Amino acid sequence: MAFKVVWSAHAQAQRKSILKYWLKRNGSVTYSQKLDLRFRAALRIIARNPLIGRPSTFNDVRVKVVGDYLLFYTVSGNIVIVASLWDNRQDPERLRLP
């Protein structure tokens, strides 16, 4: 049974910001599309097996590595809620989940 995946407003804004950054930096949508496909592929795996991500330091939040990004999520009933999408190249002291 696959769980339903829901993006929080915060995570959705981060996702859009990441994809826009790569679009602007590369001048092409190709990399942004590939990166978005990687995020979605990881979420399909999580939807089938929500405990695949390792526990994070945040209460009841799990994390899955997707390339240079960390995908933070929680599981509530049969719903996976994407809490944050974090670029690992940033200062880890700035990481906060809503």
N, C-alpha and C positions, 0 to 999 in steps of 0.2 A: 504494500500500500504506500503510495507516494503522498507525502505531506504537501500542503499548500504553502507556497512561498509568497511572503508579503514584504515589500521594502518599506522601511520607516522613511519618513520625510527627510530626515537627516542623511540616511544612507543614500537615498535617491539623489539628493542634492550633491553629495560627494561623488557619486557615480557620474553624473552629468558634468561636473567640474573636471574630473579626470579625463573624460572623453573629449571635452572641449579643449583642454590643455594640449592633448596629443594631436588633435586636429589642427590647432593653431601652430604648434611646433613643427609638425611634419608637412603642413600644407596639403594634406590628403586625408580622406576618411578611412583609408585602408587599415592602418594600425588601430585606430579607434574601434573599428568594426571587429577586428580580430580580438582585441582586448575584451570587448563586450561579450563576444562569444565565449571567451574563457571564463568570464564571471558567470554567465548563464550555464555553462557546462558544469562548473563547480556546484552551482545551486541545484542542478538536476541530481547530482550525486548526493548532495546533502538531503534533498527531498526524499530520496529513497532510503537513506541511512543517516538520520539526523545526528547520531552520536559519533560520526566519523571525524568531526573536528575535535581538536584537543580542548580540554577545559582551559579557560583563560583566567587571568587574575581578577576579573570582574565576576561578581556573583551570578550564577546561572547563565553565563555567557560562554559560548564555545567559539573557537576560531579555526578557520581553514586558510591555509596558505594558497594563494593564487598568483604565481609568479612573484612580482615585487610588491604584492598587496596582501593585506590580511583582511579576510572577510569575517566580521564578528556577527554572530547570530544567537538568538535564543529560540527555544522550542516551547510552545504553549499549546497543549492539547495536540491537535494534528496540524498545527501551523508553525512554519519556520519563519521567524521575523528577522530580517536583515537589519542589524542595529547600526553597523558602520562599515565603511570600506576605507582602509587605511593604507597609505603608501609607506612602505617600510623604510624609505630613504629619508623620511622626516624625523625630527627629534622625538623620540619615544616619550619624553616628558610632557609633550603637548597632547598626547592621546587621552581623550575623554569620551565616554559614551553618554549619550543623552539619557 
